[in-house]
């Protein structure tokens, strides 16, 4: 096994472990934290983060770092790597100064902006705002570090830093709550752990890469190239943000507050599903860039197929299990009033399986400088979503909003496949047949069998029912899907099982 493959496999395992830790923390220790610091303080804690994050946007610059560094590495140009980082760093410092000025001015208008808060809540919010805003200003110029590490295929180190941050945050927050139930200590615990992880990434980049930051190397011509790339990335990010940001607002206009409440858990579940789908995002940037530079289309296709089938199998299993236990889970987690949330979640999760099984093709499009076309696809998706959301939400409420999102993502999926076929040169028709064509029917069969067993034969409710039904649905899925794996996939699974005996 070469070092690149080892990095990807171990990095993927760490990603999934970190995601499991994050979900477990949300389900287990977050309710305890809220009960200790109080609902009002937790609201101020959440508000401080969300308000500051509105202004922490690098307009897609961080996405460009891994792309360009990987490209220059494939070309063997250390000089261009350093010129690029000098150029990007100057831009980050300018944006950081602007952001700092905006956050400083806003600090003096907090009581004007949030007129609904009490005097005590304003005092608490000001303290939390100062902490999180200071961290944002300090950490913003270091946002490119992860992109550099991915370009150098330091996947294990990147994911270890991220997992360490999550675990250390939990430890510090628990210690802070046990020592003194003050929300400011909770915020400081989050900031301190993030700074430690940032320092670790900086050390890794300094010692393990060719990057030597000299701002004097900044290149105006290179800035124009990066700016042209970044503008379209920014458009893409803004269009994607519109989808789930606008849905509650549209529901508020044409439906009821109850529909907004029902949509919220579905939104949260979908975000975790996407986190799982993106756990290996960025892992293949260097390999894909090499294939693009050397015009190795067949190798690129084989990587697309291998990763695509893996994503369909993994995401398909999670989706099938969720559909089988959805009603029981939602009633146990949120109560019977939120029962309708699970079909909403099922609707918005379904197209994610299609979109995120083509991450290799998406990265190849980025590496081929096709971000303008990708941005256009996301704008079309956002427009379709808004146009469908109003009529569907007014008639079907939260279900209608979820259906509008699902349809818009299917439109994006069709658009992407045309782009990957015509512009990147990938055989997407062949991919659809070898990936989805061979897996979709067994996934549907496993889902139907699991749903029948879990909802017609196993009638246990509560968390006990959730666990039992999830185990049954998982077992059915594995038994059905194993026979449809190709030889390489079966050998890999058998090898893992033998190794772990």
Buried (B, 14 or more C-beta within 10 A) or exposed (E): EEEBEEBBBBBBEBBBBBBEBBEEBEEEBBEEBBEBBEEBBBBBBEBBBEBBEEBBBBBBBBBBBBBBBBBBBBEEBBEBBBBBBBBBBBBBEEBBEEBBEEBEEBEEEBEEEBEEBEEEBBBBBBBBBBBBBBBBBBBBBBBBBBBBBBBBBBBBBBBBBBBBBBBBBBEBBBEBBEEEBBBBBBBBBBBBBBBBBBEBBEEBBEEEBBBEEEEEBBBEEBBEBBBEBBBBBBBBBBBBEBBBEBBBEBBEEBBEEBBBBBBBBBBBBBEBBBBBBBBBBBBBBBBBBBBBBEEEBEBBBEBBBBBBBBBBBBBBBBBBBBBBBBBBBBBBBBEEEBBBBBBBBBBBBBBBBBBBBBBBBBBBBBBBBBBBBBBBBBBBBBBBBBEBBBEBBBEBBBBBBBBBBBBBBBBBBEBBBEBBBEBBBBBBEEBBEBBBEBBBEBBEBBBBBBBEBBBEEBEEEEEEBBBBBBEBBBEBBEEBBEEBBEEEBEEBEEEEEEEEE
